[in-house]
Amino acid sequence: TVMSIMGLYVTACYIIKCVVGKRTFKFEFIDLGASILILLVIPSGFASFDVGSSIKVMLLCAAIMSSYFTVANLVRSKEWYKRCIVAICLSSTVASLIGIIQFTFGKFGITWDKMKVFATIHEKASGPFDSPDAFALYLMVSLAFLLLFIFSGKTARARATGLICSFINITAIVLTCSKVGYIGTIAMISIFLLAYHRN
C-alpha cells in the first residue's frame, strides 16, 4: 500500500510537471507491452468471486505498474540508468540480509506448512515481504542486475562486489524455500547467460 501511494504521488507530480511544460512525455513501441499489461490487470479485478478484495489488489497493481511510464521517461541518461541499477542492487542486498537474519535467528519467523516437499522445514525467509514467494521473485529479478556487475563490471572491485552481493542474494532465495523462486531463478540465470553469450 505504501509503495502504491508513493508511486501514485510521484506519477501525479510528473503529470503536473508535464502539464506546465517542465517535463516531456515520450511513448515508444516498447511501452506498448506495459500498457497492454495494465489494461489486462484492470478488468481482472472484476472477474472474481470476491470482487471487493480483487478490486483492491487490482488498483494496487495498476498503481505500481503506472509508475513504469514515469521511470521510463525520467531515466533517460546513462548516468541515471547506472544510479537506478545501483539502487536496485543495494536494496535487494539489504532485503537479502534481512531475510537471512530472519531465517537464521528466527526473527519474524513464519510457520510454514503449505509445501510437503520441504516438510522438514518449519520456517522460511520472507524478508520485508508478506509472502516468501513474492520475496523470492523480487530477489530473482534483482539478481539479473547483480549479474551485470559480474560480467560487465569495468573494474575488479565492481565485479567482486557483484559476486558477493549475488551470493547473498542467492542464499536468501534458497532460504525462502519457494519452488516458484527456485524455478524462476534457474530460468532467469539460463536466459541471462544465453543472451550474454550471444552478445
Contact map, one row per residue, 1 for C-alpha under 8 A:
1111100000000000000000000000000000000000000000000000000000010000000000000000000000000000000000000000000000000000000000000000000000000000000000000000000000000000000000000000000000000000000000000000000
1111110000000000000000000000000000000000000000000000000000000000000000000000000000000000000000000000000000000000000000000000000000000000000000000000000000000000000000000000000000000000000000000000000
1111111000000000000000000000000000000000000000000000000000000001000000000000000000000000000000000000000000000000000000000000000000000000000000000000000000000000000000000000000000000000000000000000000
1111111100000000000000000000000000000000000000000000000000011011000000000000000000000000000000000000000000000000000000000000000000000000000000000000000000000000000000000000000000000000000000000000000
1111111110000000000000000000000000000000000000000000000000000010000000000000000000000000000000000000000000000000000000000000000000000000000000000000000000000000000000000000000000000000000000000000000
0111111111000000000000000000000000000000000000000000000000000000000000000000000000000000000000000000000000000000000000000000000000000000000000000000000000000000000000000000000000000000000000000000000
0011111111100000000000000000000000000000000000000000000000000011011000000000000000000000000000000000000000000000000000000000000000000000000000000000000000000000000000000000000000000000000000000000000
0001111111110000000000000000000000000000000000000000000000000011011000000000000000000000000000000000000000000000000000000000000000000000000000000000000000000000000000000000000000000000000000000000000
0000111111111000000000000000000000000000000000000000000000000000000000000000000000000000000000000000000000000000000000000000000000000000000000000000000000000000000000000000000000000000000000000000000
0000011111111100000000000000000000000000000000000000000000000000001001000000000000000000000000000000000000000000000000000000000000000000000000000000000000000000000000000000000000000000000000000000000
0000001111111110000000000000000000000000000000000000000000000000011001000000000000000000000000000000000000000000000000000000000000000000000000000000000000000000000000000000000000000000000000000000000
0000000111111111000000000000000000000000000000000000000000000000000000000000000000000000000000000000000000000000000000000000000000000000000000000000000000000000000000000000000000000000000000000000000
0000000011111111100000000000000000000000000000000000000000000000000000000000000000000000000000000000000000000000000000000000000000000000000000000000000000000000000000000000000000000000000000000000000
0000000001111111110000100000000000000000000000000000000000000000000001000000000000000000000000000000000000000000000000000000000000000000000000000000000000000000000000000000000000000000000000000000000
0000000000111111111000000000000000000000000000000000000000000000000000000000000000000000000000000000000000000000000000000000000000000000000000000000000000000000000000000000000000000000000000000000000
0000000000011111111100000000000000000000000000000000000000000000000000000000000000000000000000000000000000000000000000000000000000000000000000000000000000000000000000000000000000000000000000000000000
0000000000001111111111100000000000000000000000000000000000000000000000000000000000000000000000000000000000000000000000000000000000000000000000000000000000000000000000000000000000000000000000000000000
0000000000000111111111111000000000000000000000000000000000000000000000000000000000000000000000000000000000000000000000000000000000000000000000000000000000000000000000000000000000000000000000000000000
0000000000000011111111100000000000000000000000000000000000000000000000000000000000000000000000000000000000000000000000000000000000000000000000000000000000000000000000000000000000000000000000000000000
0000000000000001111111100000000000000000000000000000000000000000000000000000000000000000000000000000000000000000000000000000000000000000000000000000000000000000000000000000000000000000000000000000000
0000000000000000111111110000000000000000000000000000000000000000000000000000000000000000000000000000000000000000000000000000000000000000000000000000000000000000000000000000000000000000000000000000000
0000000000000000111111110000000000000000000000000000000000000000000000000000000000000000000000000000000000000000000000000000000000000000000000000000000000000000000000000000000000000000000000000000000
0000000000000100111111111000000000000000000000000000000000000000000000000000000000000000000000000000000000000000000000000000000000000000000000000000000000000000000000000000000000000000000000000000000
0000000000000000010011111100000000000000000000000000000000000000000000001000000000000000000000000000000000000000000000000000000000000000000000000000000000000000000000000000000000000000000000000000000
0000000000000000010000111110000000000000000000000000000000000000000000001000000000000000000000000000000000000000000000000000000000000000000000000000000000000000000000000000000000000000000000000000000
0000000000000000000000011111000000000000000000000000000000000000000000001000000000000000000000000000000000000000000000000000000000000000000000000000000000000000000000000000000000000000000000000000000
0000000000000000000000001111101000000000000000000000000000000000000000000000000000000000000000000000000000000000000000000000000000000000000000000000000000000000000000000000000000000000000000000000000
0000000000000000000000000111111100000000000000000000000000000000000000000000000000000000000000000000000000000000000000000000000000000000000000000000000000000000000000000000000000000000000000000000000
0000000000000000000000000011111100000000000000000000000000000000000000000000000000000000000000000000000000000000000000000000000000000000000000000000000000000000000000000000000000000000000000000000000
0000000000000000000000000001111111000000000000000000000000000000000000000000000000000000000000000000000000000000000000000000000000000000000000000000000000000000000000000000000000000000000000000000000
0000000000000000000000000011111111100000000000000000000000000000000010000000000000000000000000000000000000000000000000000000000000000000000000000000000000000000000000000000000000000000000000000000000
0000000000000000000000000001111111110000000000000000000000000000000000000000000000000000000000000000000000000000000000000000000000000000000000000000000000000000000000000000000000000000000000000000000
0000000000000000000000000000011111111000000000000000000000000000000000000000000000000000000000000000000000000000000000000000000000000000000000000000000000000000000000000000000000000000000000000000000
0000000000000000000000000000011111111100000000000000000000000000100100000000000000000000000000000000000000000000000000000000000000000000000000000000000000000000000000000000000000000000000000000000000
0000000000000000000000000000001111111110000000000000000000000000000000000000000000000000000000000000000000000000000000000000000000000000000000000000000000000000000000000000000000000000000000000000000
0000000000000000000000000000000111111111000000000000000000000000000000000000000000000000000000000000000000000000000000000000000000000000000000000000000000000000000000000000000000000000000000000000000
0000000000000000000000000000000011111111100000000000000000000000000000000000000000000000000000000000000000000000000000000000000000000000000000000000000000000000000000000000000000000000000000000000000
0000000000000000000000000000000001111111110000000000000000000100110000000000000000000000000000000000000000000000000000000000000000000000000000000000000000000000000000000000000000000000000000000000000
0000000000000000000000000000000000111111111000000000000000000000000000000000000000000000000000000000000000000000000000000000000000000000000000000000000000000000000000000000000000000000000000000000000
0000000000000000000000000000000000011111111100000000000000000000000000000000000000000000000000000000000000000000000000000000000000000000000000000000000000000000000000000000000000000000000000000000000
0000000000000000000000000000000000001111111110000000000001001100000000000000000000000000000000000000000000000000000000000000000000000000000000000000000000000000000000000000000000000000000000000000000
0000000000000000000000000000000000000111111111000000000001100100000000000000000000000000000000000000000000000000000000000000000000000000000000000000000000000000000000000000000000000000000000000000000
0000000000000000000000000000000000000011111111100000000000000000000000000000000000000000000000000000000000000000000000000000000000000000000000000000000000000000000000000000000000000000000000000000000
0000000000000000000000000000000000000001111111110000010001000000000000000000000000000000000000000000000000000000000000000000000000000000000000000000000000000000000000000000000000000000000000000000000
0000000000000000000000000000000000000000111111110010011111100000000000000000000000000000000000000000000000000000000000000000000000000000000000000000000000000000000000000000000000000000000000000000000
0000000000000000000000000000000000000000011111110010011000000000000000000000000000000000000000000000000000000000000000000000000000000000000000000000000000000000000000000000000000000000000000000000000
0000000000000000000000000000000000000000001111111010000000000000000000000000000000000000000000000000000000000000000000000000000000000000000000000000000000000000000000000000000000000000000000000000000
0000000000000000000000000000000000000000000111111110010000000000000000000000000000000000000000000000000000000000000000000000000000000000000000000000000000000000000000000000000000000000000000000000000
0000000000000000000000000000000000000000000000111110000000000000000000000000000000000000000000000000000000000000000000000000000000000000000000000000000000000000000000000000000000000000000000000000000
0000000000000000000000000000000000000000000000011111110000000000000000000000000000000000000000000000000000000000000000000000000000000000000000000000000000000000000000000000000000000000000000000000000
0000000000000000000000000000000000000000000011111111111000000000000000000000000000000000000000000000000000000000000000000000000000000000000000000000000000000000000000000000000000000000000000000000000
0000000000000000000000000000000000000000000000000111111100000000000000000000000000000000000000000000000000000000000000000000000000000000000000000000000000000000000000000000000000000000000000000000000
0000000000000000000000000000000000000000000000000111111110000000000000000000000000000000000000000000000000000000000000000000000000000000000000000000000000000000000000000000000000000000000000000000000
0000000000000000000000000000000000000000000111010111111111000000000000000000000000000000000000000000000000000000000000000000000000000000000000000000000000000000000000000000000000000000000000000000000
0000000000000000000000000000000000000000000011000011111111100000000000000000000000000000000000000000000000000000000000000000000000000000000000000000000000000000000000000000000000000000000000000000000
0000000000000000000000000000000000000000000010000001111111110000000000000000000000000000000000000000000000000000000000000000000000000000000000000000000000000000000000000000000000000000000000000000000
0000000000000000000000000000000000000000000010000000111111111000000000000000000000000000000000000000000000000000000000000000000000000000000000000000000000000000000000000000000000000000000000000000000
0000000000000000000000000000000000000000110110000000011111111100000000000000000000000000000000000000000000000000000000000000000000000000000000000000000000000000000000000000000000000000000000000000000
0000000000000000000000000000000000000000010010000000001111111110000000000000000000000000000000000000000000000000000000000000000000000000000000000000000000000000000000000000000000000000000000000000000
1001000000000000000000000000000000000000000000000000000111111111000000000000000000000000000000000000000000000000000000000000000000000000000000000000000000000000000000000000000000000000000000000000000
0001000000000000000000000000000000000000100000000000000011111111100000000000000000000000000000000000000000000000000000000000000000000000000000000000000000000000000000000000000000000000000000000000000
0000000000000000000000000000000000000100110000000000000001111111110000000000000000000000000000000000000000000000000000000000000000000000000000000000000000000000000000000000000000000000000000000000000
0001101100000000000000000000000000000000000000000000000000111111111000000000000000000000000000000000000000000000000000000000000000000000000000000000000000000000000000000000000000000000000000000000000
0011001100000000000000000000000000000000000000000000000000011111111100000000000000000000000000000000000000000000000000000000000000000000000000000000000000000000000000000000000000000000000000000000000
0000000000000000000000000000000001000100000000000000000000001111111100000000000000000000000000000000000000000000000000000000000000000000000000000000000000000000000000000000000000000000000000000000000
0000001100100000000000000000000000000100000000000000000000000111111111000000000000000000000000000000000000000000000000000000000000000000000000000000000000000000000000000000000000000000000000000000000
0000001101100000000000000000000000000000000000000000000000000011111111100000000000000000000000000000000000000000000000000000000000000000000000000000000000000000000000000000000000000000000000000000000
0000000000000000000000000000000001000000000000000000000000000001111111110000000000000000000000000000000000000000000000000000000000000000000000000000000000000000000000000000000000000000000000000000000
0000000000000000000000000000001000000000000000000000000000000000011111111000000000000000000000000000000000000000000000000000000000000000000000000000000000000000000000000000000000000000000000000000000
0000000001100100000000000000000000000000000000000000000000000000011111111100000000000000000000000000000000000000000000000000000000000000000000000000000000000000000000000000000000000000000000000000000
0000000000000000000000000000000000000000000000000000000000000000001111111110000000000000000000000000000000000000000000000000000000000000000000000000000000000000000000000000000000000000000000000000000
0000000000000000000000000000000000000000000000000000000000000000000111111111000000000000000000000000000000000000000000000000000000000000000000000000000000000000000000000000000000000000000000000000000
0000000000000000000000011100000000000000000000000000000000000000000011111111000000000000000000000000000000000000000000000000000000000000000000000000000000000000000000000000000000000000000000000000000
0000000000000000000000000000000000000000000000000000000000000000000001111111000000000000000000000000000000000000000000000000000000000000000000000000000000000000000000000000000000000000000000000000000
0000000000000000000000000000000000000000000000000000000000000000000000111111100110000000000000000000000000000000000000000000000000000000000000000000000000000000000000000000000000000000000000000000000
0000000000000000000000000000000000000000000000000000000000000000000000011111110110000000000000000000000000000000000000000000000000000000000000000000000000000000000000000000000000000000000000000000000
0000000000000000000000000000000000000000000000000000000000000000000000000011111110000000000000000000000000000000000000000000000000000000000000000000000000000000000000000000000000000000000000000000000
0000000000000000000000000000000000000000000000000000000000000000000000000001111111000000000000000000000000000000000000000000000000000000000000000000000000000000000000000000000000000000000000000000000
0000000000000000000000000000000000000000000000000000000000000000000000000000111111100000000000000000000000000000000000000000000000000000000000000000000000000000000000000000000000000000000000000000000
0000000000000000000000000000000000000000000000000000000000000000000000000011111111110000000000000000000000000000000000000000000000000000000000000000000000000000000000000000000000000000000000000000000
0000000000000000000000000000000000000000000000000000000000000000000000000011111111111000000000000000000000000000000000000000000000000000000000000000000000000000000000000000000000000000000000000000000
0000000000000000000000000000000000000000000000000000000000000000000000000000011111111100000000000000000000000000000000000000000000000000000000000000000000000000000000000000000000000000000000000000000
0000000000000000000000000000000000000000000000000000000000000000000000000000001111111110000000000000000000000000000000000000000000000000000000000000000000000000000000000000000000000000000000000000000
0000000000000000000000000000000000000000000000000000000000000000000000000000000111111111000000000000000000000000000000000000000000000000000000000000000000000000000000000000000000000000000000000000000
0000000000000000000000000000000000000000000000000000000000000000000000000000000011111111100000000000000000000000000000000000000000000000000000001000000000000000000000000000000000000000000000000000000
0000000000000000000000000000000000000000000000000000000000000000000000000000000001111111110000000000000000000000000000000000000000000000000000000000000000000000000000000000000000000000000000000000000
0000000000000000000000000000000000000000000000000000000000000000000000000000000000111111111000000000000000000000000000000000000000000000000000000000000000000000000000000000000000000000000000000000000
0000000000000000000000000000000000000000000000000000000000000000000000000000000000011111111100000000000000000000000000000000000000000000000001001000000000000000000000000000000000000000000000000000000
0000000000000000000000000000000000000000000000000000000000000000000000000000000000001111111110000000000000000000000000000000000000000000000001101100000000000000000010000000000000000000000000000000000
0000000000000000000000000000000000000000000000000000000000000000000000000000000000000111111111000000000000000000000000000000000000000000000000000000000000000000000000000000000000000000000000000000000
0000000000000000000000000000000000000000000000000000000000000000000000000000000000000011111111100000000000000000000000000000000000000000000000000000000000000000000000000000000000000000000000000000000
0000000000000000000000000000000000000000000000000000000000000000000000000000000000000001111111110000000000000000000000000000000000000000011001000000000000000000000000001000000000000000000000000000000
0000000000000000000000000000000000000000000000000000000000000000000000000000000000000000111111111000000000000000000000000000000000000000000000000000000000000000000010011000000000000000000000000000000
0000000000000000000000000000000000000000000000000000000000000000000000000000000000000000011111111100000000000000000000000000000000000000000000000000000000000000000000000000000000000000000000000000000
0000000000000000000000000000000000000000000000000000000000000000000000000000000000000000001111111110000000000000000000000000001100000000000000000000000000000000000000000000000000000000000000000000000
0000000000000000000000000000000000000000000000000000000000000000000000000000000000000000000111111111000000000000000000000000001000000000001000000000000000000000000000011011100000000000000000000000000
0000000000000000000000000000000000000000000000000000000000000000000000000000000000000000000011111111100000000000000000000000000000000000000000000000000000000000000000010001000000000000000000000000000
0000000000000000000000000000000000000000000000000000000000000000000000000000000000000000000001111111110000000000000000000000001100000000000000000000000000000000000000000000000000000000000000000000000
0000000000000000000000000000000000000000000000000000000000000000000000000000000000000000000000111111111000000000000000000000111100000000000000000000000000000000000000000001001100000000000000000000000
0000000000000000000000000000000000000000000000000000000000000000000000000000000000000000000000011111111100000000000000000000101000000000000000000000000000000000000000000011001000000000000000000000000
0000000000000000000000000000000000000000000000000000000000000000000000000000000000000000000000001111111111100000000000000000000000000000000000000000000000000000000000000000000000000000000000000000000
0000000000000000000000000000000000000000000000000000000000000000000000000000000000000000000000000111111111111000000000000000111000000000000000000000000000000000000000000000000000000000000000000000000
0000000000000000000000000000000000000000000000000000000000000000000000000000000000000000000000000011111111101000000000000011100000000000000000000000000000000000000000000000001000000000000000000000000
0000000000000000000000000000000000000000000000000000000000000000000000000000000000000000000000000001111111100000000000000000000000000000000000000000000000000000000000000000000000000000000000000000000
0000000000000000000000000000000000000000000000000000000000000000000000000000000000000000000000000000111111100000000000000000000000000000000000000000000000000000000000000000000000000000000000000000000
0000000000000000000000000000000000000000000000000000000000000000000000000000000000000000000000000000111111111000000000000000000000000000000000000000000000000000000000000000000000000000000000000000000
0000000000000000000000000000000000000000000000000000000000000000000000000000000000000000000000000000111111111000000000000000000000000000000000000000000000000000000000000000000000000000000000000000000
0000000000000000000000000000000000000000000000000000000000000000000000000000000000000000000000000000010001111100000000000000000000000000000000000000000000000000000000000000000000000000000000000000000
0000000000000000000000000000000000000000000000000000000000000000000000000000000000000000000000000000011001111110000000000011100000000000000000000000000000000000000000000000000000000000000000000000000
0000000000000000000000000000000000000000000000000000000000000000000000000000000000000000000000000000000000011111000000000111110000000000000000000000000000000000000000000000000000000000000000000000000
0000000000000000000000000000000000000000000000000000000000000000000000000000000000000000000000000000000000001111100000000111000000000000000000000000000000000000000000000000000000000000000000000000000
0000000000000000000000000000000000000000000000000000000000000000000000000000000000000000000000000000000000000111111000001111000000000000000000000000000000000000000000000000000000000000000000000000000
0000000000000000000000000000000000000000000000000000000000000000000000000000000000000000000000000000000000000011111100100100000000000000000000000000000000000000000000000000000000000000000000000000000
0000000000000000000000000000000000000000000000000000000000000000000000000000000000000000000000000000000000000001111100000000000000000000000000000000000000000000000000000000000000000000000000000000000
0000000000000000000000000000000000000000000000000000000000000000000000000000000000000000000000000000000000000001111111100000000000000000000000000000000000000000000000000000000000000000000000000000000
0000000000000000000000000000000000000000000000000000000000000000000000000000000000000000000000000000000000000000111111100000000000000000000000000000000000000000000000000000000000000000000000000000000
0000000000000000000000000000000000000000000000000000000000000000000000000000000000000000000000000000000000000000001111100000000000000000000000000000000000000000000000000000000000000000000000000000000
0000000000000000000000000000000000000000000000000000000000000000000000000000000000000000000000000000000000000000001111111000000000000000000000000000000000000000000000000000000010000000000000000000000
0000000000000000000000000000000000000000000000000000000000000000000000000000000000000000000000000000000000000000101111111100000000000000000000000000000000000000000000000000000000000000000000000000000
0000000000000000000000000000000000000000000000000000000000000000000000000000000000000000000000000000000000000000000001111100000000000000000000000000000000000000000000000000000000000000000000000000000
0000000000000000000000000000000000000000000000000000000000000000000000000000000000000000000000000000000000000001000001111111000000000000000000000000000000000000000000000000000000000000000000000000000
0000000000000000000000000000000000000000000000000000000000000000000000000000000000000000000000000000000000000111100000111111000000000000000000000000000000000000000000000000000000000000000000000000000
0000000000000000000000000000000000000000000000000000000000000000000000000000000000000000000000000000001000001111000000001111100000000000000000000000000000000000000000000000000000000000000000000000000
0000000000000000000000000000000000000000000000000000000000000000000000000000000000000000000000000000001000001111000000001111110000010000000000000000000000000000000000000000001110000000000000000000000
0000000000000000000000000000000000000000000000000000000000000000000000000000000000000000000000000011011000001100000000000011111000010000000000000000000000000000000000000001001110000000000000000000000
0000000000000000000000000000000000000000000000000000000000000000000000000000000000000000000000000010010000000100000000000001111111111111000000000000000000000000000000000000000100000000000000000000000
0000000000000000000000000000000000000000000000000000000000000000000000000000000000000000000000110111010000000000000000000000111111010010000000000000000000000000000000000000000000000000000000000000000
0000000000000000000000000000000000000000000000000000000000000000000000000000000000000000000000100110000000000000000000000000011111000010000000000000000000000000000000000000000000000000000000000000000
0000000000000000000000000000000000000000000000000000000000000000000000000000000000000000000000000000000000000000000000000000011111110110000000000000000000000000000000000000000000000000000000000000000
0000000000000000000000000000000000000000000000000000000000000000000000000000000000000000000000000000000000000000000000000000011111110110000000000000000000000000000000000000000000000000000000000000000
0000000000000000000000000000000000000000000000000000000000000000000000000000000000000000000000000000000000000000000000000000010011111110000000000000000000000000000000000000000000000000000000000000000
0000000000000000000000000000000000000000000000000000000000000000000000000000000000000000000000000000000000000000000000000001111011111111000000000000000000000000000000000000000111000000000000000000000
0000000000000000000000000000000000000000000000000000000000000000000000000000000000000000000000000000000000000000000000000000010000111111100000000000000000000000000000000000000101011000000000000000000
0000000000000000000000000000000000000000000000000000000000000000000000000000000000000000000000000000000000000000000000000000010011111111110000000000000000000000000000000000000000000000000000000000000
0000000000000000000000000000000000000000000000000000000000000000000000000000000000000000000000000000000000000000000000000000011111111111111000000000000000000000000000000000100100000000000000000000000
0000000000000000000000000000000000000000000000000000000000000000000000000000000000000000000000000000000000000000000000000000010000011111111100000000000000000000000000000001100101011100000000000000000
0000000000000000000000000000000000000000000000000000000000000000000000000000000000000000000000000000000000000000000000000000000000001111111110000000000000000000000000000000000000011001000000000000000
0000000000000000000000000000000000000000000000000000000000000000000000000000000000000000000100000000000000000000000000000000000000000111111111000000000000000000000000000000000000000000000000000000000
0000000000000000000000000000000000000000000000000000000000000000000000000000000000000000000100010000000000000000000000000000000000000011111111100000000000000000000000001101100000000000000000000000000
0000000000000000000000000000000000000000000000000000000000000000000000000000000000000000000000000000000000000000000000000000000000000001111111110000000000000000000000000000100000001001100100000000000
0000000000000000000000000000000000000000000000000000000000000000000000000000000000000000000000000000000000000000000000000000000000000000111111111000000000000000000000000000000000000000000000000000000
0000000000000000000000000000000000000000000000000000000000000000000000000000000000000001100100000000000000000000000000000000000000000000011111111100000000000000000000000000000000000000000000000000000
0000000000000000000000000000000000000000000000000000000000000000000000000000000000000000100000000000000000000000000000000000000000000000001111111110000000000000000001001100000000000000000000000000000
0000000000000000000000000000000000000000000000000000000000000000000000000000000000000000000000000000000000000000000000000000000000000000000111111111000000000000000000000000000000000000000110010000000
0000000000000000000000000000000000000000000000000000000000000000000000000000000000001001100000000000000000000000000000000000000000000000000011111111100000000000000000000000000000000000000000000000000
0000000000000000000000000000000000000000000000000000000000000000000000000000000000000000100000000000000000000000000000000000000000000000000001111111110000000000011011000000000000000000000000000000000
0000000000000000000000000000000000000000000000000000000000000000000000000000000000000000000000000000000000000000000000000000000000000000000000111111111000000000011001000000000000000000000000000000000
0000000000000000000000000000000000000000000000000000000000000000000000000000000000000000000000000000000000000000000000000000000000000000000000011111111110000000010000000000000000000000000000000000000
0000000000000000000000000000000000000000000000000000000000000000000000000000000000000000000000000000000000000000000000000000000000000000000000001111111110000110111000000000000000000000000000000000000
0000000000000000000000000000000000000000000000000000000000000000000000000000000000000000000000000000000000000000000000000000000000000000000000000111111110000111111000000000000000000000000000000000000
0000000000000000000000000000000000000000000000000000000000000000000000000000000000000000000000000000000000000000000000000000000000000000000000000011111110000010000000000000000000000000000000000000000
0000000000000000000000000000000000000000000000000000000000000000000000000000000000000000000000000000000000000000000000000000000000000000000000000001111111000010000000000000000000000000000000000000000
0000000000000000000000000000000000000000000000000000000000000000000000000000000000000000000000000000000000000000000000000000000000000000000000000001111111110110000000000000000000000000000000000000000
0000000000000000000000000000000000000000000000000000000000000000000000000000000000000000000000000000000000000000000000000000000000000000000000000000000111110110000000000000000000000000000000000000000
0000000000000000000000000000000000000000000000000000000000000000000000000000000000000000000000000000000000000000000000000000000000000000000000000000000011111110000000000000000000000000000000000000000
0000000000000000000000000000000000000000000000000000000000000000000000000000000000000000000000000000000000000000000000000000000000000000000000000000000011111111000000000000000000000000000000000000000
0000000000000000000000000000000000000000000000000000000000000000000000000000000000000000000000000000000000000000000000000000000000000000000000000000000000111111100000000000000000000000000000000000000
0000000000000000000000000000000000000000000000000000000000000000000000000000000000000000000000000000000000000000000000000000000000000000000000000000110011111111110000000000000000000000000000000000000
0000000000000000000000000000000000000000000000000000000000000000000000000000000000000000000000000000000000000000000000000000000000000000000000000000111111111111111000000000000000000000000000000000000
0000000000000000000000000000000000000000000000000000000000000000000000000000000000000000000000000000000000000000000000000000000000000000000000000000010000011111111100000000000000000000000000000000000
0000000000000000000000000000000000000000000000000000000000000000000000000000000000000000000000000000000000000000000000000000000000000000000000000000110000001111111110000000000000000000000000000000000
0000000000000000000000000000000000000000000000000000000000000000000000000000000000000000000000000000000000000000000000000000000000000000000000000111110000000111111111000000000000000000000000000000000
0000000000000000000000000000000000000000000000000000000000000000000000000000000000000000000000000000000000000000000000000000000000000000000000000110110000000011111111100000000000000000000000000000000
0000000000000000000000000000000000000000000000000000000000000000000000000000000000000000000000000000000000000000000000000000000000000000000000000000000000000001111111110000000000000000000000000000000
0000000000000000000000000000000000000000000000000000000000000000000000000000000000000000100010000000000000000000000000000000000000000000000000000100000000000000111111111000000000000000000000000000000
0000000000000000000000000000000000000000000000000000000000000000000000000000000000000000000000000000000000000000000000000000000000000000000000100110000000000000011111111100000000000000000000000000000
0000000000000000000000000000000000000000000000000000000000000000000000000000000000000000000000000000000000000000000000000000000000000000000000000000000000000000001111111110000000000000000000000000000
0000000000000000000000000000000000000000000000000000000000000000000000000000000000000000000010011000000000000000000000000000000000000000000000000000000000000000000111111111000000000000000000000000000
0000000000000000000000000000000000000000000000000000000000000000000000000000000000000000000110010000000000000000000000000000000000000000001000100000000000000000000011111111100000000000000000000000000
0000000000000000000000000000000000000000000000000000000000000000000000000000000000000000000000000000000000000000000000000000000000000000001000100000000000000000000001111111110000000000000000000000000
0000000000000000000000000000000000000000000000000000000000000000000000000000000000000000000000010001000000000000000000000000000000000000000000000000000000000000000000111111111000000000000000000000000
0000000000000000000000000000000000000000000000000000000000000000000000000000000000000000000000011011000000000000000000000000100000000001001000000000000000000000000000011111111100000000000000000000000
0000000000000000000000000000000000000000000000000000000000000000000000000000000000000000000000010000000000000000000000000000000000000011001100000000000000000000000000001111111111001100000000000000000
0000000000000000000000000000000000000000000000000000000000000000000000000000000000000000000000000000000000000000000000000000000000000000000000000000000000000000000000000111111111000100000000000000000
0000000000000000000000000000000000000000000000000000000000000000000000000000000000000000000000000011001000000000000000000001100000000000000000000000000000000000000000000011111110000000000000000000000
0000000000000000000000000000000000000000000000000000000000000000000000000000000000000000000000000010000000000000000000000001110000011011000000000000000000000000000000000001111111001000000000000000000
0000000000000000000000000000000000000000000000000000000000000000000000000000000000000000000000000000000000000000000001000001100000010000000000000000000000000000000000000000111111101100000000000000000
0000000000000000000000000000000000000000000000000000000000000000000000000000000000000000000000000000000000000000000000000000000000011001000000000000000000000000000000000000110111111100000000000000000
0000000000000000000000000000000000000000000000000000000000000000000000000000000000000000000000000000000000000000000000000000000000000000000000000000000000000000000000000000000011111110000000000000000
0000000000000000000000000000000000000000000000000000000000000000000000000000000000000000000000000000000000000000000000000000000000001001100000000000000000000000000000000000000001111111000000000000000
0000000000000000000000000000000000000000000000000000000000000000000000000000000000000000000000000000000000000000000000000000000000001001100100000000000000000000000000000000100111111111100000000000000
0000000000000000000000000000000000000000000000000000000000000000000000000000000000000000000000000000000000000000000000000000000000000001000000000000000000000000000000000000110011111111110000000000000
0000000000000000000000000000000000000000000000000000000000000000000000000000000000000000000000000000000000000000000000000000000000000000000000000000000000000000000000000000000000111111111000000000000
0000000000000000000000000000000000000000000000000000000000000000000000000000000000000000000000000000000000000000000000000000000000000000100100000000000000000000000000000000000000011111111100000000000
0000000000000000000000000000000000000000000000000000000000000000000000000000000000000000000000000000000000000000000000000000000000000000000100000000000000000000000000000000000000001111111110000000000
0000000000000000000000000000000000000000000000000000000000000000000000000000000000000000000000000000000000000000000000000000000000000000000000000000000000000000000000000000000000000111111111000000000
0000000000000000000000000000000000000000000000000000000000000000000000000000000000000000000000000000000000000000000000000000000000000000000000000000000000000000000000000000000000000011111111100000000
0000000000000000000000000000000000000000000000000000000000000000000000000000000000000000000000000000000000000000000000000000000000000000000100010000000000000000000000000000000000000001111111110000000
0000000000000000000000000000000000000000000000000000000000000000000000000000000000000000000000000000000000000000000000000000000000000000000000010000000000000000000000000000000000000000111111111000000
0000000000000000000000000000000000000000000000000000000000000000000000000000000000000000000000000000000000000000000000000000000000000000000000000000000000000000000000000000000000000000011111111100000
0000000000000000000000000000000000000000000000000000000000000000000000000000000000000000000000000000000000000000000000000000000000000000000000000000000000000000000000000000000000000000001111111110000
0000000000000000000000000000000000000000000000000000000000000000000000000000000000000000000000000000000000000000000000000000000000000000000000010000000000000000000000000000000000000000000111111111000
0000000000000000000000000000000000000000000000000000000000000000000000000000000000000000000000000000000000000000000000000000000000000000000000000000000000000000000000000000000000000000000011111111100
0000000000000000000000000000000000000000000000000000000000000000000000000000000000000000000000000000000000000000000000000000000000000000000000000000000000000000000000000000000000000000000001111111110
0000000000000000000000000000000000000000000000000000000000000000000000000000000000000000000000000000000000000000000000000000000000000000000000000000000000000000000000000000000000000000000000111111111
0000000000000000000000000000000000000000000000000000000000000000000000000000000000000000000000000000000000000000000000000000000000000000000000000000000000000000000000000000000000000000000000011111111
0000000000000000000000000000000000000000000000000000000000000000000000000000000000000000000000000000000000000000000000000000000000000000000000000000000000000000000000000000000000000000000000001111111
0000000000000000000000000000000000000000000000000000000000000000000000000000000000000000000000000000000000000000000000000000000000000000000000000000000000000000000000000000000000000000000000000111111
0000000000000000000000000000000000000000000000000000000000000000000000000000000000000000000000000000000000000000000000000000000000000000000000000000000000000000000000000000000000000000000000000011111
